[in-house]
Amino acid sequence: MKKNSKELINYALPAVFENILQTTVGFVDSVLIAKISLVAVSAVSLVNGVMAVYQAVFIALAVAVITVVSSITGEKQTDKLSETVRTAIVLSLVVGGIFSVMSLLFSYPILLALGAKGAVLSQGIIFLRVVAGTSILMVLMIVLGQLVRSAGQPKLPLMINIVVNILNFIFDVILIFGLFGFPKLGILGAGIGTALARLVGVVMLVLTLQKTSHRIEGNLFSGKLHIFKSEIVKRALPIMGERLMMRLGDIVIFVIIIVYGTDVFAGNAIGETITAYNYLPAFGFATGASILIARAFGQKNKAEISSLTKKSFVITAILSTILGGIIFAISPVFISFFTDNATAISAARIVIFISFISEPIVSGVIIYTAALQAMGDAKTPFYATLIGMWTIRIGVAWGLGTGLGFGLWGVWIATVLDNIFRFFVLKLRYERRLKN
């Protein structure tokens, strides 16, 4: 058991630090954009809501890839490994290409449907076309990073992301504010900087992957590949469904909140940007647990699966709660980086407080979802999210927030109730599956 603890930490900690790095750069980007205007903050928040939907699909694909590859490794089916890696990359290119083209063609109706108007709409279209129009780079970074990690090199994606995020920050500062003779591009500069940094990251990850046991061998587009009938697709579809239900539900929540006014919406966005740190331990340990649980599942090692799941949950619940408490205590300092608007500050404080008190439950949702998916059960998380998000969270949010006039408090109370529901459903299903 000591061995699996060490291995879990070796896989999880680089993923945690990688998430911290990406979130920090996102935080700094948000601060830079806030220097433009609150309109820019609202525009980027809406676009980030759309990108969260895209990212949900891309992460679902990556989760399917990492669980299939890790299961193959556990079963020692090395003959299937090369085909699985090529299938993963081709699928990434296809999915990323579809989302890139869709974003370029339909950016206006997408944002209009989300309730964007006036300056928020015009600024949002600019940012969406650049960031989402290069979605193929995002999906490749996510999937290639997971392939490198599952090849037993958990630290290398972290190193590459350090370079990518430093470049992202440098490009953003130069292009947003027009330094060193470059034109002052504002929100457009933020989008271009992000795209350029991701391009560098993709090149670095491809070169790194070729030095691992999961390297690309043979013709990438071999006619022998049956990508849409692969095990990756079978696992990815319900995972995509679960994450899409979550992200699309978040967009509906955005639509509910935006009615409360630009200042409240911006404050909610600021609060979510700050509290993104709270969930990083859980997501990092979920990444490590997914690899190791899938490998143990391939070996049919029930005791190992149970041990990894329990340790991941306990560690993340403790770390996330401590981190959430610290962030809540010093939140006025963080919020002051963004705005001095009283309404926005009040809204951000609500988000940060609710996030803090919800940490143990949210950690459980993340870890048990990862465990079930690693064991080949992607349907239970999908149904739990479908019911929780679209019945409890959205229904109660509208009823309390809009119907009874509780505003943002009503929305976030509904979020807590949704997370409690999903935690118990996922935990009960996990225990039954492990037992049987």
ZIGIQUI-V852238 format. One record per residue. RES is the residue in one letter. OMEGA is omega in whole degrees, 0 to 359 (999 if undefined). Layout:
res:RES omega:OMEGA
res:RES omega:OMEGA
//
This chain:
res:M omega:177
res:K omega:180
res:K omega:181
res:N omega:176
res:S omega:180
res:K omega:181
res:E omega:178
res:L omega:180
res:I omega:179
res:N omega:178
res:Y omega:188
res:A omega:186
res:L omega:175
res:P omega:178
res:A omega:177
res:V omega:180
res:F omega:177
res:E omega:177
res:N omega:178
res:I omega:181
res:L omega:181
res:Q omega:180
res:T omega:179
res:T omega:177
res:V omega:176
res:G omega:177
res:F omega:180
res:V omega:177
res:D omega:180
res:S omega:177
res:V omega:179
res:L omega:181
res:I omega:178
res:A omega:178
res:K omega:176
res:I omega:178
res:S omega:173
res:L omega:175
res:V omega:179
res:A omega:177
res:V omega:180
res:S omega:180
res:A omega:180
res:V omega:178
res:S omega:177
res:L omega:179
res:V omega:178
res:N omega:174
res:G omega:176
res:V omega:181
res:M omega:176
res:A omega:176
res:V omega:178
res:Y omega:182
res:Q omega:177
res:A omega:178
res:V omega:183
res:F omega:179
res:I omega:177
res:A omega:177
res:L omega:180
res:A omega:178
res:V omega:177
res:A omega:180
res:V omega:186
res:I omega:180
res:T omega:178
res:V omega:180
res:V omega:181
res:S omega:177
res:S omega:177
res:I omega:178
res:T omega:179
res:G omega:179
res:E omega:180
res:K omega:177
res:Q omega:186
res:T omega:180
res:D omega:180
res:K omega:189
res:L omega:183
res:S omega:179
res:E omega:180
res:T omega:179
res:V omega:179
res:R omega:178
res:T omega:180
res:A omega:183
res:I omega:178
res:V omega:177
res:L omega:179
res:S omega:180
res:L omega:181
res:V omega:181
res:V omega:179
res:G omega:178
res:G omega:179
res:I omega:182
res:F omega:179
res:S omega:180
res:V omega:180
res:M omega:181
res:S omega:180
res:L omega:184
res:L omega:190
res:F omega:181
res:S omega:182
res:Y omega:180
res:P omega:179
res:I omega:182
res:L omega:178
res:L omega:179
res:A omega:180
res:L omega:177
res:G omega:179
res:A omega:180
res:K omega:172
res:G omega:184
res:A omega:178
res:V omega:179
res:L omega:183
res:S omega:178
res:Q omega:180
res:G omega:180
res:I omega:179
res:I omega:183
res:F omega:182
res:L omega:183
res:R omega:180
res:V omega:185
res:V omega:182
res:A omega:178
res:G omega:175
res:T omega:182
res:S omega:181
res:I omega:178
res:L omega:180
res:M omega:183
res:V omega:178
res:L omega:178
res:M omega:182
res:I omega:184
res:V omega:179
res:L omega:178
res:G omega:179
res:Q omega:178
res:L omega:177
res:V omega:181
res:R omega:182
res:S omega:177
res:A omega:179
res:G omega:180
res:Q omega:186
res:P omega:184
res:K omega:185
res:L omega:176
res:P omega:177
res:L omega:181
res:M omega:181
res:I omega:180
res:N omega:174
res:I omega:179
res:V omega:182
res:V omega:184
res:N omega:173
res:I omega:178
res:L omega:179
res:N omega:179
res:F omega:181
res:I omega:180
res:F omega:181
res:D omega:181
res:V omega:182
res:I omega:187
res:L omega:178
res:I omega:187
res:F omega:176
res:G omega:180
res:L omega:175
res:F omega:176
res:G omega:178
res:F omega:179
res:P omega:177
res:K omega:189
res:L omega:179
res:G omega:184
res:I omega:176
res:L omega:179
res:G omega:178
res:A omega:179
res:G omega:180
res:I omega:179
res:G omega:178
res:T omega:181
res:A omega:180
res:L omega:180
res:A omega:179
res:R omega:178
res:L omega:177
res:V omega:180
res:G omega:179
res:V omega:180
res:V omega:180
res:M omega:180
res:L omega:178
res:V omega:179
res:L omega:179
res:T omega:180
res:L omega:183
res:Q omega:179
res:K omega:182
res:T omega:178
res:S omega:181
res:H omega:183
res:R omega:178
res:I omega:180
res:E omega:179
res:G omega:182
res:N omega:182
res:L omega:184
res:F omega:179
res:S omega:180
res:G omega:181
res:K omega:181
res:L omega:174
res:H omega:192
res:I omega:185
res:F omega:175
res:K omega:185
res:S omega:177
res:E omega:179
res:I omega:181
res:V omega:180
res:K omega:179
res:R omega:186
res:A omega:187
res:L omega:178
res:P omega:176
res:I omega:176
res:M omega:179
res:G omega:180
res:E omega:183
res:R omega:177
res:L omega:177
res:M omega:180
res:M omega:185
res:R omega:177
res:L omega:175
res:G omega:177
res:D omega:179
res:I omega:176
res:V omega:176
res:I omega:176
res:F omega:181
res:V omega:177
res:I omega:184
res:I omega:186
res:I omega:177
res:V omega:181
res:Y omega:176
res:G omega:182
res:T omega:182
res:D omega:178
res:V omega:180
res:F omega:178
res:A omega:178
res:G omega:176
res:N omega:179
res:A omega:179
res:I omega:178
res:G omega:180
res:E omega:177
res:T omega:181
res:I omega:184
res:T omega:176
res:A omega:179
res:Y omega:186
res:N omega:188
res:Y omega:186
res:L omega:176
res:P omega:182
res:A omega:180
res:F omega:178
res:G omega:179
res:F omega:175
res:A omega:177
res:T omega:179
res:G omega:180
res:A omega:180
res:S omega:180
res:I omega:186
res:L omega:178
res:I omega:177
res:A omega:179
res:R omega:178
res:A omega:178
res:F omega:176
res:G omega:179
res:Q omega:182
res:K omega:182
res:N omega:184
res:K omega:182
res:A omega:179
res:E omega:179
res:I omega:181
res:S omega:181
res:S omega:181
res:L omega:181
res:T omega:181
res:K omega:181
res:K omega:180
res:S omega:181
res:F omega:182
res:V omega:182
res:I omega:183
res:T omega:179
res:A omega:180
res:I omega:182
res:L omega:183
res:S omega:179
res:T omega:177
res:I omega:181
res:L omega:179
res:G omega:179
res:G omega:178
res:I omega:181
res:I omega:177
res:F omega:183
res:A omega:183
res:I omega:183
res:S omega:178
res:P omega:178
res:V omega:180
res:F omega:183
res:I omega:181
res:S omega:176
res:F omega:187
res:F omega:191
res:T omega:170
res:D omega:179
res:N omega:186
res:A omega:180
res:T omega:179
res:A omega:179
res:I omega:180
res:S omega:179
res:A omega:180
res:A omega:180
res:R omega:177
res:I omega:181
res:V omega:183
res:I omega:179
res:F omega:181
res:I omega:179
res:S omega:181
res:F omega:185
res:I omega:183
res:S omega:191
res:E omega:181
res:P omega:181
res:I omega:181
res:V omega:177
res:S omega:178
res:G omega:178
res:V omega:183
res:I omega:184
res:I omega:182
res:Y omega:173
res:T omega:180
res:A omega:181
res:A omega:180
res:L omega:180
res:Q omega:178
res:A omega:179
res:M omega:176
res:G omega:179
res:D omega:178
res:A omega:184
res:K omega:181
res:T omega:175
res:P omega:179
res:F omega:182
res:Y omega:179
res:A omega:178
res:T omega:180
res:L omega:182
res:I omega:184
res:G omega:183
res:M omega:191
res:W omega:176
res:T omega:185
res:I omega:188
res:R omega:183
res:I omega:182
res:G omega:181
res:V omega:179
res:A omega:180
res:W omega:182
res:G omega:181
res:L omega:186
res:G omega:184
res:T omega:183
res:G omega:182
res:L omega:174
res:G omega:178
res:F omega:178
res:G omega:184
res:L omega:176
res:W omega:180
res:G omega:180
res:V omega:184
res:W omega:171
res:I omega:177
res:A omega:179
res:T omega:178
res:V omega:181
res:L omega:178
res:D omega:182
res:N omega:177
res:I omega:179
res:F omega:184
res:R omega:179
res:F omega:183
res:F omega:177
res:V omega:182
res:L omega:181
res:K omega:179
res:L omega:180
res:R omega:179
res:Y omega:182
res:E omega:179
res:R omega:181
res:R omega:180
res:L omega:181
res:K omega:186
res:N omega:999
//
